[in-house]
């Protein structure tokens, strides 16, 4: 009789172990499905909120025929042997920095190194027409920076890159960039 009870207890333990194994497998399958769903949702959310439009990135950056004709008028006759020219007719930009409780401002004077592909006379006239747009963007850009954002050579190089990229976007949308470099004539923080 004791033997029969021992056999029954052993069979019962085997049945419990089998059901526990099935429950454990089920748990891991559910966990894997949740992880995959979360990863997929996170990727989709990041693309939706901050990702680049894949369809826009896949399209080649070709100017419209009207813009292409307008830029062709600005191009120089002979490019070979010409060196870049400097546009330094921009007035200084003065902007308050984003510093709570303290009045700090930055005064910046910028010169632009322009590609020799752009005719110097026509290019200067083109840039003079758009100087107010550039100054407005610069004022807004510097007003959004803090004192820490304008300290050090690393930050100044980042600012130059940002200004360079945005000027090319503002001046030559959907076209080859003709601003080669942004140069600081003056950069004073007080």
NORDAUR-V444818 format. One record per helix or strand of 2 or more residues. SS is the DSSP state (H for helix, E for strand). FROM is the first residue (numbers start at 1). LEN is the number of residues. If there is no record, write none. Layout:
# NORDAUR-V444818
SS,FROM,LEN
SS,FROM,LEN
This chain:
# NORDAUR-V444818
H,2,48
H,54,5
H,65,10
E,85,3
E,93,4
E,105,10
H,120,10
H,131,13
H,148,3
H,153,19
E,179,11
